[in-house]
Amino acid sequence: MSHHYSGPDFGFSAGDARLDLTDLYVFPKPGDAGKSILIMNVHPSATVQPLGLTTKEPFAPGAIYEFRIDRTGDAVADIAFRVMISSSPDGSQAATVRRAEGRQAAGIGGDGEIVIRDAPVSTGRDALITEAGEFRLFAGWRSDPFFFDTLGAIDKLQFTGRDFFTDKDVCAIVLEVPNTIFGAQPIGLWARTLQGVGGGWRQVERGARPQQAVFLPGEDQAAYLAGEPADDSRFIPVFAHALEHSGGYAPDDAMRVAAALLPDMLRYDPTRPARFPDNGRTLADDAADVFLALFTNGRIPGDGVGPHQDLLTDFPYLGPPHADAG
């Protein structure tokens, strides 16, 4: 179920739905070959066990929601876009985006040059969009674009074709950026959420490729979510063991597939069409089927669920929320 429920027992990391990373997308801006769209979705509107609703507050005040970009192929961030959330006494929220580069980007913290300041967070059906120079931002509640038979997955992968997310919402951060920031080579992209703790920062969750953080790490899940892509080779044996169990892979094949899944980044070349898993990820890509085929070694090719019909052709691309959270 993507990263929606990556905490213990299908719960949320740090026990806070607002810090729960659900999905990451990147694709060329439709109609403009010079820009790309980065989308980080967090905060599922519903729980699974037990079924219920999460909080109406979109984002965690004081937290950092971060896009991380590797331009050199070493799985270390060269650029970071850090989205920080502030709240007003009336309950409204605003988002400020900072851009960090080099050693500053590779580290952990809230520093960086401000590129968008105090953009209003959307809680209703109308999308509040902020533009600043070459950047455009949306932050707030939207219809969750992820599609998957979550209850079938919990029921030992007995899929019925029922899309758990068809009427669910999510909090989206949609950032339009110029492709010039990427450099000349394809990039690696991942996202993370940070929580302020004792005057410092703690990484609550990170990821890029959908679902594998939920199903594969097992007892090492907490270490995996707190880690960095540059260190992901340490998890290859853990992933391989899970693949042997789930898909009946031979040990050598399991190690090969596990190595292909790590480091956990989306590879993206803005000069090519986006399609998961080869290049970025669009909102309509059936990433769940890709993962299931790998996870089960082709035994289960998919869950019988398709893309949502409420996607938009223009910014912010995700459909309006199903319920007014304001």
C-alpha positions as CSV (number, residue, x, y, z in Angstrom):
1,M,0.0,0.0,0.0
2,S,2.8,2.3,-1.0
3,H,4.3,4.0,2.1
4,H,0.8,4.8,3.5
5,Y,1.1,2.6,6.5
6,S,4.8,2.0,7.1
7,G,4.8,2.1,10.9
8,P,4.4,-1.0,13.1
9,D,1.2,-3.0,12.5
10,F,0.2,-0.9,9.5
11,G,0.3,2.2,11.5
12,F,2.2,5.5,11.0
13,S,5.8,6.3,11.5
14,A,6.3,8.0,14.9
15,G,2.6,7.5,15.4
16,D,1.8,10.7,13.5
17,A,-0.2,10.4,10.2
18,R,0.9,14.0,9.3
19,L,4.5,12.8,9.0
20,D,3.7,9.6,7.1
21,L,5.2,9.7,3.6
22,T,2.8,8.0,1.1
23,D,4.1,8.5,-2.5
24,L,6.6,10.4,-4.6
25,Y,6.2,11.4,-8.2
26,V,8.3,13.2,-10.8
27,F,7.5,13.9,-14.4
28,P,8.0,16.5,-17.1
29,K,5.6,19.4,-17.0
30,P,2.9,18.8,-19.7
31,G,3.4,21.3,-22.5
32,D,6.7,22.7,-21.2
33,A,9.9,20.7,-21.8
34,G,11.9,23.1,-19.6
35,K,10.2,22.2,-16.3
36,S,9.4,19.2,-14.1
37,I,6.8,18.4,-11.5
38,L,7.8,17.0,-8.1
39,I,5.0,15.6,-5.9
40,M,5.3,14.4,-2.4
41,N,2.2,13.0,-0.7
42,V,1.9,12.6,3.0
43,H,-0.8,12.2,5.7
44,P,-3.4,9.6,4.5
45,S,-6.9,10.6,5.4
46,A,-7.8,7.2,6.7
47,T,-6.3,4.4,8.9
48,V,-6.5,0.7,8.1
49,Q,-6.4,-1.2,11.4
50,P,-8.9,-0.2,12.6
51,L,-10.6,1.6,9.8
52,G,-11.1,5.3,10.6
53,L,-10.1,8.9,9.9
54,T,-6.9,10.7,10.8
55,T,-6.7,14.4,11.9
56,K,-8.0,17.3,9.8
57,E,-4.8,19.3,10.3
58,P,-2.9,18.9,7.0
59,F,0.8,19.1,8.0
60,A,2.7,18.9,11.3
61,P,3.7,22.5,12.3
62,G,7.5,22.8,12.6
63,A,8.2,19.6,10.6
64,I,10.2,19.5,7.4
65,Y,8.9,17.8,4.2
66,E,11.9,17.5,1.9
67,F,12.7,16.6,-1.7
68,R,16.2,15.3,-2.1
69,I,18.1,15.3,-5.4
70,D,21.3,13.5,-6.3
71,R,22.9,15.0,-9.4
72,T,26.2,13.0,-9.3
73,G,25.2,9.4,-8.9
74,D,26.6,8.8,-5.4
75,A,23.1,8.6,-3.7
76,V,23.9,11.7,-1.6
77,A,21.7,14.8,-1.9
78,D,23.3,17.7,-3.9
79,I,20.1,19.8,-3.8
80,A,17.3,19.7,-1.2
81,F,13.9,21.6,-1.3
82,R,12.8,21.9,2.3
83,V,9.2,22.7,2.9
84,M,8.5,24.0,6.5
85,I,5.0,24.4,7.9
86,S,3.8,27.2,10.2
87,S,0.4,27.5,11.8
88,S,-1.7,30.6,12.8
89,P,-3.9,30.9,15.8
90,D,-7.0,30.5,13.5
91,G,-5.7,27.0,12.5
92,S,-4.6,28.0,9.0
93,Q,-1.2,26.9,7.8
94,A,1.5,28.3,5.5
95,A,4.4,26.6,3.7
96,T,7.9,28.1,3.2
97,V,10.2,26.4,0.7
98,R,14.0,26.6,1.2
99,R,16.6,25.4,-1.3
100,A,19.8,24.0,0.0
101,E,22.8,22.9,-2.0
102,G,26.1,21.0,-1.6
103,R,27.1,20.1,2.0
104,Q,24.1,21.9,3.3
105,A,21.7,19.8,1.3
106,A,23.5,16.6,2.3
107,G,23.0,17.3,5.9
108,I,19.9,17.5,8.1
109,G,18.3,20.8,9.1
110,G,16.0,23.6,8.1
111,D,18.6,25.9,6.5
112,G,18.7,27.1,2.8
113,E,17.7,30.0,0.6
114,I,14.0,30.8,0.7
115,V,12.4,30.4,-2.8
116,I,8.8,30.6,-1.7
117,R,7.6,32.2,1.6
118,D,4.4,31.7,3.5
119,A,2.3,30.0,0.7
120,P,-1.2,29.3,2.0
121,V,-2.1,25.7,2.6
122,S,-5.3,24.5,1.0
123,T,-8.0,22.8,3.0
124,G,-10.9,23.0,0.7
125,R,-11.7,22.0,-2.9
126,D,-10.1,25.1,-4.5
127,A,-6.4,24.7,-5.0
128,L,-4.4,27.6,-3.6
129,I,-1.3,28.0,-5.8
130,T,1.7,30.2,-5.2
131,E,4.2,31.3,-7.8
132,A,7.6,32.8,-7.2
133,G,10.0,33.3,-10.1
134,E,10.5,29.9,-11.9
135,F,8.8,28.0,-9.0
136,R,5.2,27.1,-8.4
137,L,3.9,25.5,-5.2
138,F,0.7,23.8,-4.0
139,A,0.4,22.4,-0.5
140,G,-2.8,20.9,1.0
141,W,-5.5,18.3,0.9
142,R,-6.2,16.6,-2.5
143,S,-7.7,13.3,-3.7
144,D,-5.2,10.5,-3.2
145,P,-4.0,9.4,-6.6
146,F,-2.6,6.1,-5.4
147,F,-4.6,3.0,-6.4
148,F,-4.4,-0.4,-4.7
149,D,-6.4,-3.1,-3.1
150,T,-5.0,-2.6,0.4
151,L,-7.5,-4.9,2.2
152,G,-6.6,-7.6,-0.3
153,A,-2.9,-7.1,0.5
154,I,-3.6,-7.4,4.2
155,D,-5.6,-10.6,3.5
156,K,-2.5,-12.5,2.4
157,L,-2.5,-11.0,-1.1
158,Q,-6.0,-12.2,-1.8
159,F,-7.0,-9.4,-4.2
160,T,-10.6,-8.6,-5.1
161,G,-10.0,-5.6,-7.4
162,R,-11.4,-3.2,-4.8
163,D,-9.5,0.1,-4.7
164,F,-9.2,1.2,-1.1
165,F,-8.1,4.7,-2.1
166,T,-10.8,5.6,-4.5
167,D,-12.5,7.9,-2.0
168,K,-9.5,8.8,0.2
169,D,-7.6,12.0,0.5
170,V,-4.0,12.9,1.1
171,C,-1.9,16.0,1.8
172,A,0.1,16.9,-1.3
173,I,3.2,19.1,-1.8
174,V,3.4,19.8,-5.6
175,L,6.5,21.8,-6.6
176,E,7.2,22.9,-10.2
177,V,10.9,23.5,-10.9
178,P,13.1,24.4,-13.9
179,N,15.0,21.5,-15.3
180,T,18.2,23.6,-15.1
181,I,18.5,22.7,-11.4
182,F,19.1,19.1,-12.3
183,G,22.3,19.5,-14.4
184,A,23.2,17.6,-17.5
185,Q,22.8,14.0,-16.2
186,P,19.8,12.0,-15.0
187,I,19.1,12.5,-11.3
188,G,18.1,10.3,-8.3
189,L,15.2,11.6,-6.3
190,W,13.8,10.7,-2.9
191,A,11.7,12.3,-0.1
192,R,11.8,12.4,3.6
193,T,10.0,13.9,6.6
194,L,11.8,15.3,9.6
195,Q,10.5,16.0,13.1
196,G,11.9,18.5,15.5
197,V,13.3,16.8,18.6
198,G,15.2,18.5,21.5
199,G,16.4,21.4,19.4
200,G,17.5,19.1,16.6
201,W,15.9,17.0,13.8
202,R,15.0,13.4,13.5
203,Q,14.2,11.7,10.2
204,V,10.8,10.0,10.6
205,E,10.5,8.4,7.2
206,R,12.1,8.4,3.7
207,G,11.5,6.7,0.4
208,A,11.1,6.9,-3.3
209,R,10.0,3.6,-4.9
210,P,6.5,2.7,-3.8
211,Q,5.6,-0.2,-1.4
212,Q,9.0,-1.8,-0.8
213,A,9.5,0.0,2.5
214,V,6.2,-1.5,3.8
215,F,6.7,-5.1,2.7
216,L,10.4,-5.8,2.7
217,P,12.6,-4.6,5.6
218,G,10.8,-6.6,8.3
219,E,12.7,-6.2,11.7
220,D,15.0,-3.7,10.1
221,Q,12.2,-1.4,9.0
222,A,12.9,1.4,11.5
223,A,16.6,1.5,10.5
224,Y,15.6,1.5,6.8
225,L,13.2,4.4,7.2
226,A,15.8,6.4,9.2
227,G,18.6,5.7,6.7
228,E,20.0,7.3,3.6
229,P,20.1,5.8,0.1
230,A,23.9,5.9,0.1
231,D,23.9,3.3,2.9
232,D,21.1,1.1,1.3
233,S,23.5,-1.7,0.3
234,R,23.4,-2.9,3.9
235,F,19.7,-3.9,3.4
236,I,20.3,-6.0,0.2
237,P,20.5,-9.3,2.2
238,V,17.3,-8.3,4.2
239,F,15.4,-7.6,0.9
240,A,16.8,-10.8,-0.7
241,H,15.6,-12.9,2.2
242,A,12.1,-11.4,2.0
243,L,12.1,-12.1,-1.8
244,E,13.1,-15.7,-1.3
245,H,10.2,-16.1,1.0
246,S,7.6,-14.1,-0.9
247,G,8.5,-15.1,-4.5
248,G,10.4,-18.3,-4.2
249,Y,13.5,-16.8,-5.7
250,A,16.7,-18.7,-5.7
251,P,19.2,-17.0,-3.4
252,D,21.3,-15.6,-6.3
253,D,18.3,-14.3,-8.1
254,A,16.9,-12.8,-4.9
255,M,20.2,-10.9,-4.3
256,R,20.1,-9.6,-7.9
257,V,16.5,-8.3,-7.7
258,A,17.2,-6.8,-4.2
259,A,20.2,-5.0,-5.6
260,A,18.0,-3.6,-8.4
261,L,15.6,-2.1,-5.8
262,L,18.3,-0.3,-3.9
263,P,19.4,2.4,-3.4
264,D,15.8,3.6,-2.9
265,M,15.6,6.5,-5.3
266,L,13.5,7.4,-8.4
267,R,15.8,7.7,-11.4
268,Y,14.7,10.6,-13.6
269,D,15.8,12.1,-16.9
270,P,13.6,15.1,-17.7
271,T,14.4,14.8,-21.5
272,R,12.6,11.5,-21.7
273,P,8.9,10.6,-21.1
274,A,8.2,9.5,-17.5
275,R,7.1,6.0,-16.8
276,F,7.7,3.9,-13.7
277,P,10.0,2.1,-13.0
278,D,12.3,3.2,-15.8
279,N,12.1,7.0,-15.6
280,G,10.4,8.9,-12.8
281,R,6.7,8.2,-12.0
282,T,3.5,9.7,-13.2
283,L,0.2,9.8,-11.3
284,A,-1.3,7.1,-13.6
285,D,1.6,4.6,-13.5
286,D,0.6,1.3,-12.0
287,A,3.5,1.1,-9.6
288,A,1.7,-1.4,-7.4
289,D,1.5,-4.0,-10.2
290,V,5.2,-3.5,-10.9
291,F,6.1,-4.2,-7.3
292,L,3.7,-7.1,-6.9
293,A,5.2,-8.9,-10.0
294,L,8.7,-8.5,-8.5
295,F,7.6,-9.3,-4.9
296,T,5.9,-12.6,-6.0
297,N,8.3,-13.5,-8.9
298,G,5.4,-13.1,-11.3
299,R,3.0,-15.3,-9.4
300,I,0.7,-12.3,-8.8
301,P,1.0,-9.9,-11.7
302,G,-1.3,-7.3,-10.2
303,D,-4.3,-6.4,-8.0
304,G,-6.9,-5.6,-10.7
305,V,-7.1,-1.9,-9.8
306,G,-6.5,1.0,-12.3
307,P,-5.8,4.7,-12.2
308,H,-8.2,7.2,-10.7
309,Q,-10.4,9.3,-13.0
310,D,-10.2,12.6,-11.1
311,L,-6.7,13.5,-12.1
312,L,-6.2,17.0,-13.6
313,T,-4.3,18.0,-16.8
314,D,-2.9,21.1,-15.2
315,F,-1.3,22.1,-11.9
316,P,-1.6,20.7,-9.3
317,Y,-2.6,17.6,-11.3
318,L,-4.3,15.8,-8.3
319,G,-8.1,16.0,-8.1
320,P,-9.9,18.0,-5.4
321,P,-10.3,16.4,-2.0
322,H,-13.4,14.2,-1.4
323,A,-14.1,16.0,1.9
324,D,-13.6,19.6,2.9
325,A,-11.1,19.5,5.6
326,G,-11.5,23.1,6.6
